[in-house]
Amino acid sequence: MIFKVIGFAAAFYAALVLLMYIFQRRLMYRPFAEMHPPEKYGLHSAKHIRITTGDNVTISSWIHPAAEDKETIVYFHGNLGNLGALERPAKFAAFLKKGFGLLAISYRGYGTSGGKPHEAGFYHDARAAIEYLHESGVPYGKMVFYGESLGSGIALQMATEYQNARGLVLEAPYTSVVARAAEIYPWIPVKYLLKDKFDSLAKIGNVKIPVLIMHGELDETIPIAHGRKLLEAARHPKKGIFYPHIHHIDFAPDDLAENISQFLKEAGT
């Protein structure tokens, strides 16, 4: 009898792991399809644009020019929703109030963008947006790559490829998706199963531009230990701002904008 129970349990476990492997991207990514133009979220001077990537996927983005001599924030959003979800429009408004330009990217499979979500595809989206911005007259040296949660891995990858960008800002980042998944599912060999790994800890030592990391002590989605490990592994110049009373991404938008302004001043040219 005991062997039948063990056999049934083993078969159930194997079937569960197989299903999670097959449907992992559906389980991992949480896009919202409904996304309105930026003016519907109070961003009346921002424009909605469409960009075609190198692998022929059309993605939506919101763009706003910078004030004279100010940097443009290239924003990579988090996993849940799209550009209009959560407090993202409020963040964008705070950045614009500081004079920053904005290019906020809606990844493939999110909002009104085509395609389906996956790591390599997100990098295609990011490169296409950065090149669009550069061809529009913004020098790489005036771009700040900003990654929120899931987007931190995309922003960091771009910082390894565009070493002459102005800076890298990571909000509630992870060391890797594999590491976080292993914490959540210790009974699954995620190291061998995950297709999209987003291994930021392995990459951050290759980033030569200034790095700012902001993380909340109360973050249960991505524990602050991830942000601290990334900060430790990053090159100088680098700065960490850790908030004792902040959860995952409930930062005050004006604080984020001010932190970026101060960081760029401290980092110099």
C-alpha positions in Angstrom: 0.0 0.0 0.0 2.8 2.4 0.9 4.4 1.9 -2.4 1.2 2.7 -4.2 0.9 6.0 -2.3 4.5 6.9 -3.0 4.0 6.0 -6.7 0.9 8.1 -6.9 2.6 11.0 -5.1 5.6 10.8 -7.5 3.3 10.7 -10.6 1.3 13.7 -9.3 4.5 15.6 -8.6 5.9 14.8 -12.1 2.7 15.8 -13.8 2.5 19.1 -11.8 6.1 20.0 -12.6 5.5 19.2 -16.3 2.4 21.4 -16.5 4.2 24.2 -14.8 7.1 23.9 -17.3 4.8 23.8 -20.3 2.6 26.8 -19.1 5.4 28.7 -17.2 5.2 31.9 -19.3 1.4 32.0 -18.8 1.9 31.6 -15.1 4.9 34.0 -14.9 3.7 37.1 -16.9 0.6 39.1 -15.8 -0.2 41.5 -18.6 -3.4 43.7 -18.9 -4.5 44.2 -22.5 -6.6 47.3 -21.9 -4.4 50.4 -22.1 -5.7 53.9 -22.9 -3.6 56.7 -24.5 -1.5 58.7 -22.0 -3.9 61.7 -21.9 -6.5 59.4 -20.3 -4.1 59.1 -17.3 -3.5 62.8 -17.0 -0.3 62.8 -19.1 -1.7 65.3 -21.6 1.6 66.3 -23.2 2.9 62.8 -23.7 2.3 61.0 -27.0 1.5 57.4 -27.8 3.8 55.9 -30.5 4.3 52.6 -32.2 7.8 51.1 -32.6 8.7 48.0 -34.7 11.4 45.8 -33.2 14.2 43.9 -35.0 12.2 40.7 -35.0 9.2 42.5 -36.5 6.9 43.0 -33.5 5.1 46.3 -33.0 5.1 47.7 -29.5 3.4 50.7 -28.0 5.3 53.3 -26.0 4.6 56.7 -24.5 7.1 59.5 -25.2 7.7 63.0 -23.9 10.7 65.3 -24.7 13.1 66.4 -22.0 13.6 70.0 -20.9 16.8 71.6 -22.2 19.9 69.7 -21.0 17.9 67.2 -19.0 18.1 63.4 -19.3 15.4 61.1 -20.7 14.2 58.2 -18.6 13.7 55.0 -20.5 11.2 53.2 -18.4 10.8 49.4 -18.2 7.7 48.6 -16.1 6.9 45.8 -13.8 5.1 42.5 -14.4 1.6 43.4 -13.5 -0.7 45.3 -15.9 0.7 47.8 -18.4 1.9 51.4 -18.6 -1.4 52.7 -17.2 -1.7 50.3 -14.3 -0.8 50.9 -10.6 0.9 54.2 -9.9 3.0 54.3 -13.1 1.3 57.4 -14.6 1.9 59.3 -11.3 5.6 58.3 -11.5 5.8 59.5 -15.1 4.1 62.8 -14.1 6.7 63.3 -11.3 9.6 62.7 -13.7 8.2 65.2 -16.2 7.7 67.8 -13.4 11.4 67.5 -12.8 12.1 68.2 -16.5 13.1 64.7 -17.4 12.1 63.3 -20.7 10.3 60.0 -20.9 10.1 56.9 -23.1 8.0 54.3 -21.4 7.8 51.0 -23.1 4.9 48.6 -23.3 6.5 45.2 -23.8 5.3 42.6 -26.3 2.1 41.0 -25.0 1.3 43.9 -22.7 -1.2 46.6 -23.4 -1.7 47.3 -27.1 1.7 45.8 -28.1 1.8 42.7 -30.3 3.6 39.5 -29.7 3.9 37.3 -26.6 6.0 37.9 -23.5 9.4 36.3 -23.1 12.9 37.4 -22.0 14.7 37.6 -25.3 11.7 39.4 -26.8 11.7 42.0 -24.1 15.4 42.7 -25.0 14.4 43.2 -28.6 11.7 45.6 -27.5 14.1 47.6 -25.3 16.8 47.9 -28.0 14.2 49.0 -30.6 13.0 51.7 -28.2 16.4 52.9 -27.3 17.4 53.2 -31.0 14.2 55.0 -31.8 15.0 57.5 -29.1 18.5 57.9 -30.3 17.4 58.4 -33.9 15.0 61.0 -32.6 18.0 63.1 -31.5 18.6 61.9 -27.9 22.2 60.9 -27.3 22.9 57.7 -25.4 24.7 59.8 -22.8 21.4 61.5 -22.0 19.5 58.3 -21.4 18.7 56.8 -17.9 17.6 53.2 -17.9 14.9 52.8 -15.2 13.7 49.3 -14.3 10.8 48.6 -12.0 10.6 45.1 -10.5 10.5 42.7 -13.6 11.8 45.6 -15.7 14.9 45.8 -13.6 16.4 42.9 -15.4 15.6 44.4 -18.8 17.1 47.8 -17.8 20.2 46.1 -16.4 20.7 44.1 -19.6 20.5 47.3 -21.6 23.1 48.9 -19.3 25.5 46.1 -20.2 24.9 46.8 -23.9 24.8 50.6 -23.8 27.8 51.5 -21.7 27.7 55.2 -22.6 24.2 55.7 -21.1 23.9 58.2 -18.3 22.8 55.9 -15.5 20.9 52.8 -14.4 18.1 53.0 -11.8 16.6 49.8 -10.3 13.4 49.9 -8.3 12.7 46.8 -6.2 15.0 44.6 -8.3 15.7 40.9 -8.1 19.1 39.1 -8.3 17.5 36.7 -10.8 14.1 35.3 -11.6 15.5 31.8 -10.9 16.6 32.8 -7.4 13.2 34.3 -6.5 11.3 31.4 -8.0 13.5 29.0 -5.9 12.5 30.9 -2.8 8.8 30.7 -3.6 8.9 27.1 -4.9 11.7 25.3 -3.1 10.2 21.9 -4.0 10.6 22.5 -7.7 14.0 22.4 -9.6 13.4 25.8 -11.1 17.1 26.2 -12.0 16.7 23.6 -14.7 13.1 24.4 -15.7 12.8 28.2 -16.2 13.2 29.4 -19.7 13.4 33.1 -18.8 16.1 33.6 -16.1 16.8 37.3 -16.0 20.1 36.8 -14.2 20.9 40.3 -13.0 23.4 39.3 -10.3 25.6 37.7 -13.0 25.5 40.8 -15.1 25.6 43.8 -12.8 29.4 43.6 -12.4 29.6 44.3 -16.2 27.7 47.6 -15.8 30.1 50.6 -16.0 27.6 53.4 -15.7 26.3 54.8 -12.4 23.8 52.5 -10.6 21.0 53.6 -8.2 19.0 50.9 -6.3 15.8 51.7 -4.4 14.1 49.0 -2.4 11.6 48.7 0.5 12.3 46.8 3.7 8.8 45.5 3.8 8.8 44.1 0.2 7.4 40.6 0.2 7.2 40.3 -3.6 11.0 40.7 -4.0 12.7 40.7 -0.6 15.2 43.5 0.0 18.1 41.0 0.3 18.0 40.9 -3.5 18.5 44.7 -3.8 21.3 44.6 -1.3 23.1 41.8 -3.1 22.9 43.7 -6.4 24.3 46.8 -4.7 27.2 44.9 -3.3 28.0 43.4 -6.6 27.8 46.6 -8.6 30.7 48.8 -9.5 31.2 52.3 -8.3 29.7 54.8 -8.7 26.7 53.3 -7.0 24.1 54.2 -4.4 21.4 52.3 -2.5 18.4 53.9 -0.9 16.5 51.5 1.3 13.2 52.5 2.8 12.1 51.0 6.2 8.3 51.4 5.6 7.9 50.7 1.9 6.5 47.5 0.5 7.1 46.4 -3.2 6.5 49.5 -5.4 4.5 51.9 -3.2 7.2 54.6 -3.4 6.1 58.2 -3.4 6.6 59.3 -7.1 8.1 62.7 -6.1 10.6 60.9 -3.9 11.7 58.7 -6.8 12.1 61.7 -9.1 14.1 63.6 -6.5 16.3 60.6 -5.8 17.2 60.3 -9.5 18.0 64.0 -9.7 20.3 63.9 -6.7 21.9 60.7 -7.9 22.8 62.1 -11.3 24.2 65.2 -9.7 26.4 63.1 -7.4 27.5 60.8 -10.2 28.7 63.7 -12.3 29.2 63.5 -16.0 
